[in-house]
Amino acid sequence: MFYFDEINGKKIMRSDLIEAEHFFTTRETIIKTKETNKEVLANENRKMISEHFGINGENLITPSQTHTAHVETAVIGKNTYPDTDGLILTNKEQAIFLNFADCTPVIIYDKKLNIGAVSHAGWRGTAGQIAKVTVEKMIKDFGSEVKNLTAAIGPAISMCCYNVGEEVYEKLKATVKDFSNLSEIRNGEIFVDLKGINARQLTECGLDAIDICPYCTVCDNDLFFSYRKENATTNRHSAVLKLK
Ligand SMILES: [Zn+2]
């Protein structure tokens, strides 16, 4: 279940399924932007979050997301991760965040090993099965077992608002065995459930504890950012993860 909470009186969203420290920022807790008039607020919020976690500001890190299905593991002292759309966190000194405006945020947590990951699944990342790639890397590199993994799929453009072309539809459909209830046709247009497709990919990997955020970035644009609705905005909400 997703619920709203606050840090220093500012709104964030969490899932009760993820036992690590984590949250999804909202418009007022923005930490990523290229808009000059938002930079001051984003810097203040990053400082607030580092202090909230009790870490150095330089240890609050984000990769350079380019819609790949490439997953890395965060290394203490290393702050740049080019072309990386999934980041695994295994240490308690760093906190990681990835950034979104319509694309699907996926937080995965291993409650037994106390390691976690955040992935960025737009349609390209979803077509590249980045959530599954992340799980497979956690299994291969750290010995995670799917029975110990929980996932939270954050605010993203929902099936109410996400129409795609036939080519994208076919690519997304091919990522799961069971595509039932993940698309619909309205007025001759194809709408897909990107959050649901990521959840289905994880289910087909063997996860059974998956929380899906009901909020749509277009319908709930007063809370979150939307690339489509806000004319290619550079403002982002973020999925943030820190191990306890
Ligand atoms: Zn919507």
Residues whose N, C-alpha, C, O or C-beta is under 5 A from the ligand:
A	BS01	ZN	S158 C160 C161 C216 V218 C219
